[in-house]
Amino acid sequence: MEHEVALFFRDQFRAARATVLRDSEAYEAVVLVLERLGRLHLPQAKGMGPVKGKLSEVAQRSALSRGIPAMWPDFHLTFDALYELVREARNLAVHEGALARHLSSHSLECALVLEDALMANMTTAKDFMVRSPVTASPWQPLSFVRQIMLMNSFSYLPVQVPEDEGGAWHFISDVNLARALRDAGARDQRLAMPLREAIATGTIQLHRAKTVETGTTIQSLLGDLNEVPILVVARNNGELLGIVTAFDLL
C-alpha cells in the first residue's frame, strides 16, 4: 500500500473513532472505513464479508492482529475474531442499547489494530502528526478559547504570538486558563478579555512550544516529548503543519 494511501486511511480510522467516542452507538462510522479500505483491494466487493481476507492481510502487519492476542488471550481477541463479531452483529436486525455499544466497542478494536498496521513502516513526524490543528488567535476572547478547549477536550491549545520573536508558537494550557478564569471576583471580566490582553497583563501564562520539522524522526522526537505536545512547522516560514502528542505515538 502506498504511503499516502496508508496515511489517508489511518486518518479516516482516527476520525471514525472520534465519532464513536462522542456517540457510543455510532459503530457505523468505523464500519464504513473498514469497507472502504476493503474495496481499495476488491473494488467490486459489497459488504463486510468479501473484504475480510484482504483486511486480515493488512492487519497482519501489526502484532496486535495475532501475536499479542496469542500471548494475552484474556485481554485481546485476534483481528479475525473481532472482525467476525462486528460483521455478524451488524447483520442483526436490531442495533440499539447494549448490543450497539458492544458492536461499537469491537469496531473500535478493529480500527486500532488496522491503524497500527497502517503505521508499521512510518518513522517521521509528518507520519504521526495530526494535520491542520485547531489554534487560538490573540484577538479572540478567553470565553472563546475556553469553548474551543472544552468542546475538543484539549489540554493544550497552540497560539502564535506576533509580538514574540516574529511570531513564535506557544501553548495555552487548561491549567493556566482555569487559574485565570477562576480568580476570585473577576470571572466575567476575564471571560470577555481578549487573549492578547491576557498575555500582555500576565493574566495568562503561556508555554513556549517545541517545534520540529516534518522529516524529524520519531526516535529524535521522543527525546523531547513529555505531557506537552510538539508542533510540526514548515522549514521556510514556520507555518504550523501539525501537532504530535504522546497519544498519537501509542
NUTI-712084 format. One record per residue (C-alpha): residue number from 1; x negated, y negated, z negated. Coordinates in steps of 0.5 Angstrom, whole numbers, padded with zeros to 4 digits. Layout:
+-----+-------+-------+-------+
: num :    px :    py :    pz :
+-----+-------+-------+-------+
: NUM :     X :     Y :     Z :
...
+-----+-------+-------+-------+
This chain:
+-----+-------+-------+-------+
: num :    px :    py :    pz :
+-----+-------+-------+-------+
:   1 :  0000 :  0000 :  0000 :
:   2 : -0003 : -0007 :  0002 :
:   3 : -0005 : -0011 : -0004 :
:   4 :  0000 : -0017 : -0003 :
:   5 :  0006 : -0012 : -0002 :
:   6 :  0004 : -0009 : -0009 :
:   7 :  0004 : -0016 : -0012 :
:   8 :  0011 : -0017 : -0009 :
:   9 :  0014 : -0011 : -0012 :
:  10 :  0010 : -0012 : -0018 :
:  11 :  0013 : -0019 : -0019 :
:  12 :  0020 : -0016 : -0017 :
:  13 :  0020 : -0011 : -0022 :
:  14 :  0018 : -0016 : -0027 :
:  15 :  0024 : -0021 : -0025 :
:  16 :  0029 : -0015 : -0026 :
:  17 :  0026 : -0013 : -0033 :
:  18 :  0027 : -0020 : -0035 :
:  19 :  0034 : -0020 : -0032 :
:  20 :  0036 : -0013 : -0036 :
:  21 :  0033 : -0016 : -0043 :
:  22 :  0038 : -0022 : -0042 :
:  23 :  0043 : -0017 : -0041 :
:  24 :  0043 : -0010 : -0044 :
:  25 :  0047 : -0007 : -0039 :
:  26 :  0044 : -0010 : -0032 :
:  27 :  0041 : -0004 : -0030 :
:  28 :  0043 : -0005 : -0023 :
:  29 :  0037 : -0011 : -0022 :
:  30 :  0032 : -0005 : -0023 :
:  31 :  0035 :  0000 : -0019 :
:  32 :  0036 : -0005 : -0013 :
:  33 :  0028 : -0006 : -0014 :
:  34 :  0027 :  0002 : -0014 :
:  35 :  0031 :  0003 : -0008 :
:  36 :  0027 : -0003 : -0004 :
:  37 :  0021 :  0000 : -0006 :
:  38 :  0023 :  0007 : -0004 :
:  39 :  0026 :  0004 :  0003 :
:  40 :  0019 :  0001 :  0004 :
:  41 :  0017 :  0008 :  0006 :
:  42 :  0023 :  0011 :  0008 :
:  43 :  0027 :  0005 :  0012 :
:  44 :  0033 :  0009 :  0013 :
:  45 :  0034 :  0012 :  0006 :
:  46 :  0040 :  0010 :  0003 :
:  47 :  0041 :  0011 : -0005 :
:  48 :  0036 :  0013 : -0010 :
:  49 :  0036 :  0021 : -0008 :
:  50 :  0032 :  0021 : -0002 :
:  51 :  0026 :  0016 : -0004 :
:  52 :  0025 :  0020 : -0011 :
:  53 :  0019 :  0023 : -0008 :
:  54 :  0016 :  0017 : -0005 :
:  55 :  0017 :  0013 : -0011 :
:  56 :  0014 :  0019 : -0015 :
:  57 :  0007 :  0019 : -0011 :
:  58 :  0007 :  0011 : -0012 :
:  59 :  0008 :  0013 : -0020 :
:  60 :  0002 :  0018 : -0020 :
:  61 : -0003 :  0012 : -0020 :
:  62 : -0001 :  0011 : -0027 :
:  63 : -0003 :  0015 : -0033 :
:  64 :  0004 :  0014 : -0035 :
:  65 :  0007 :  0018 : -0030 :
:  66 :  0005 :  0025 : -0032 :
:  67 : -0002 :  0025 : -0036 :
:  68 :  0001 :  0021 : -0042 :
:  69 :  0007 :  0024 : -0043 :
:  70 :  0004 :  0031 : -0043 :
:  71 :  0000 :  0029 : -0048 :
:  72 :  0005 :  0025 : -0052 :
:  73 :  0012 :  0028 : -0050 :
:  74 :  0015 :  0026 : -0057 :
:  75 :  0014 :  0018 : -0054 :
:  76 :  0014 :  0019 : -0047 :
:  77 :  0018 :  0022 : -0041 :
:  78 :  0015 :  0023 : -0034 :
:  79 :  0017 :  0019 : -0029 :
:  80 :  0020 :  0024 : -0025 :
:  81 :  0025 :  0026 : -0031 :
:  82 :  0026 :  0018 : -0032 :
:  83 :  0028 :  0017 : -0025 :
:  84 :  0033 :  0023 : -0025 :
:  85 :  0036 :  0020 : -0032 :
:  86 :  0037 :  0014 : -0028 :
:  87 :  0040 :  0017 : -0022 :
:  88 :  0045 :  0022 : -0025 :
:  89 :  0047 :  0016 : -0030 :
:  90 :  0048 :  0011 : -0024 :
:  91 :  0052 :  0016 : -0020 :
:  92 :  0057 :  0017 : -0026 :
:  93 :  0064 :  0013 : -0025 :
:  94 :  0063 :  0009 : -0032 :
:  95 :  0058 :  0004 : -0033 :
:  96 :  0059 :  0001 : -0040 :
:  97 :  0057 :  0001 : -0047 :
:  98 :  0052 :  0006 : -0050 :
:  99 :  0052 :  0009 : -0043 :
: 100 :  0050 :  0003 : -0039 :
: 101 :  0045 :  0001 : -0045 :
: 102 :  0042 :  0008 : -0044 :
: 103 :  0041 :  0007 : -0037 :
: 104 :  0038 :  0000 : -0037 :
: 105 :  0033 :  0003 : -0042 :
: 106 :  0031 :  0009 : -0038 :
: 107 :  0031 :  0004 : -0032 :
: 108 :  0026 : -0001 : -0036 :
: 109 :  0021 :  0005 : -0037 :
: 110 :  0021 :  0007 : -0030 :
: 111 :  0020 :  0000 : -0028 :
: 112 :  0014 :  0000 : -0033 :
: 113 :  0011 :  0006 : -0030 :
: 114 :  0011 :  0003 : -0023 :
: 115 :  0009 : -0004 : -0025 :
: 116 :  0003 :  0000 : -0028 :
: 117 :  0002 :  0004 : -0022 :
: 118 :  0002 : -0002 : -0017 :
: 119 : -0003 : -0006 : -0021 :
: 120 : -0008 :  0000 : -0021 :
: 121 : -0013 : -0003 : -0017 :
: 122 : -0013 : -0010 : -0018 :
: 123 : -0018 : -0014 : -0022 :
: 124 : -0018 : -0021 : -0022 :
: 125 : -0014 : -0027 : -0025 :
: 126 : -0010 : -0028 : -0019 :
: 127 : -0007 : -0021 : -0019 :
: 128 : -0004 : -0021 : -0026 :
: 129 : -0002 : -0029 : -0027 :
: 130 :  0005 : -0031 : -0027 :
: 131 :  0005 : -0036 : -0021 :
: 132 :  0008 : -0043 : -0021 :
: 133 :  0009 : -0043 : -0029 :
: 134 :  0014 : -0048 : -0032 :
: 135 :  0011 : -0054 : -0034 :
: 136 :  0013 : -0060 : -0038 :
: 137 :  0012 : -0067 : -0036 :
: 138 :  0009 : -0073 : -0040 :
: 139 :  0016 : -0077 : -0038 :
: 140 :  0020 : -0072 : -0041 :
: 141 :  0024 : -0073 : -0048 :
: 142 :  0022 : -0068 : -0053 :
: 143 :  0029 : -0066 : -0053 :
: 144 :  0028 : -0063 : -0046 :
: 145 :  0021 : -0060 : -0048 :
: 146 :  0025 : -0056 : -0054 :
: 147 :  0030 : -0054 : -0049 :
: 148 :  0025 : -0051 : -0044 :
: 149 :  0022 : -0047 : -0049 :
: 150 :  0028 : -0044 : -0053 :
: 151 :  0031 : -0042 : -0046 :
: 152 :  0025 : -0039 : -0044 :
: 153 :  0022 : -0036 : -0051 :
: 154 :  0016 : -0040 : -0049 :
: 155 :  0011 : -0041 : -0055 :
: 156 :  0006 : -0045 : -0051 :
: 157 :  0008 : -0050 : -0045 :
: 158 :  0003 : -0053 : -0040 :
: 159 :  0003 : -0060 : -0039 :
: 160 : -0002 : -0064 : -0035 :
: 161 : -0004 : -0071 : -0039 :
: 162 : -0007 : -0076 : -0033 :
: 163 : -0010 : -0080 : -0039 :
: 164 : -0014 : -0075 : -0041 :
: 165 : -0021 : -0074 : -0036 :
: 166 : -0017 : -0075 : -0030 :
: 167 : -0011 : -0070 : -0031 :
: 168 : -0014 : -0064 : -0036 :
: 169 : -0009 : -0059 : -0037 :
: 170 : -0006 : -0058 : -0045 :
: 171 : -0001 : -0054 : -0048 :
: 172 :  0005 : -0056 : -0053 :
: 173 :  0006 : -0050 : -0058 :
: 174 :  0012 : -0048 : -0061 :
: 175 :  0009 : -0049 : -0068 :
: 176 :  0007 : -0057 : -0067 :
: 177 :  0013 : -0058 : -0063 :
: 178 :  0017 : -0055 : -0069 :
: 179 :  0013 : -0060 : -0074 :
: 180 :  0014 : -0066 : -0070 :
: 181 :  0022 : -0065 : -0070 :
: 182 :  0023 : -0063 : -0077 :
: 183 :  0019 : -0069 : -0080 :
: 184 :  0024 : -0071 : -0086 :
: 185 :  0029 : -0076 : -0083 :
: 186 :  0026 : -0077 : -0076 :
: 187 :  0029 : -0071 : -0072 :
: 188 :  0034 : -0076 : -0068 :
: 189 :  0029 : -0081 : -0066 :
: 190 :  0023 : -0075 : -0065 :
: 191 :  0028 : -0072 : -0060 :
: 192 :  0029 : -0078 : -0056 :
: 193 :  0022 : -0079 : -0056 :
: 194 :  0018 : -0079 : -0049 :
: 195 :  0013 : -0073 : -0049 :
: 196 :  0007 : -0079 : -0047 :
: 197 :  0009 : -0083 : -0053 :
: 198 :  0009 : -0077 : -0058 :
: 199 :  0002 : -0075 : -0055 :
: 200 : -0001 : -0082 : -0056 :
: 201 :  0002 : -0083 : -0063 :
: 202 : -0001 : -0077 : -0065 :
: 203 :  0007 : -0074 : -0067 :
: 204 :  0005 : -0068 : -0062 :
: 205 : -0002 : -0065 : -0063 :
: 206 : -0004 : -0061 : -0056 :
: 207 : -0009 : -0055 : -0055 :
: 208 : -0014 : -0056 : -0049 :
: 209 : -0012 : -0051 : -0044 :
: 210 : -0018 : -0046 : -0042 :
: 211 : -0018 : -0046 : -0034 :
: 212 : -0020 : -0040 : -0030 :
: 213 : -0020 : -0040 : -0022 :
: 214 : -0017 : -0034 : -0018 :
: 215 : -0023 : -0030 : -0017 :
: 216 : -0024 : -0029 : -0024 :
: 217 : -0025 : -0022 : -0026 :
: 218 : -0020 : -0019 : -0032 :
: 219 : -0026 : -0017 : -0036 :
: 220 : -0029 : -0024 : -0036 :
: 221 : -0022 : -0027 : -0037 :
: 222 : -0021 : -0022 : -0043 :
: 223 : -0027 : -0025 : -0047 :
: 224 : -0024 : -0032 : -0047 :
: 225 : -0017 : -0029 : -0049 :
: 226 : -0013 : -0030 : -0055 :
: 227 : -0006 : -0032 : -0057 :
: 228 : -0006 : -0038 : -0053 :
: 229 : -0005 : -0037 : -0045 :
: 230 : -0010 : -0038 : -0040 :
: 231 : -0009 : -0043 : -0034 :
: 232 : -0011 : -0041 : -0027 :
: 233 : -0012 : -0047 : -0023 :
: 234 : -0015 : -0049 : -0016 :
: 235 : -0022 : -0050 : -0015 :
: 236 : -0022 : -0056 : -0011 :
: 237 : -0017 : -0060 : -0014 :
: 238 : -0015 : -0057 : -0021 :
: 239 : -0008 : -0055 : -0018 :
: 240 : -0004 : -0051 : -0023 :
: 241 : -0003 : -0044 : -0020 :
: 242 : -0001 : -0039 : -0025 :
: 243 : -0002 : -0037 : -0032 :
: 244 : -0004 : -0031 : -0036 :
: 245 : -0002 : -0028 : -0043 :
: 246 : -0005 : -0022 : -0046 :
: 247 :  0003 : -0020 : -0045 :
: 248 :  0001 : -0020 : -0037 :
: 249 : -0005 : -0015 : -0038 :
: 250 : -0002 : -0010 : -0042 :
+-----+-------+-------+-------+
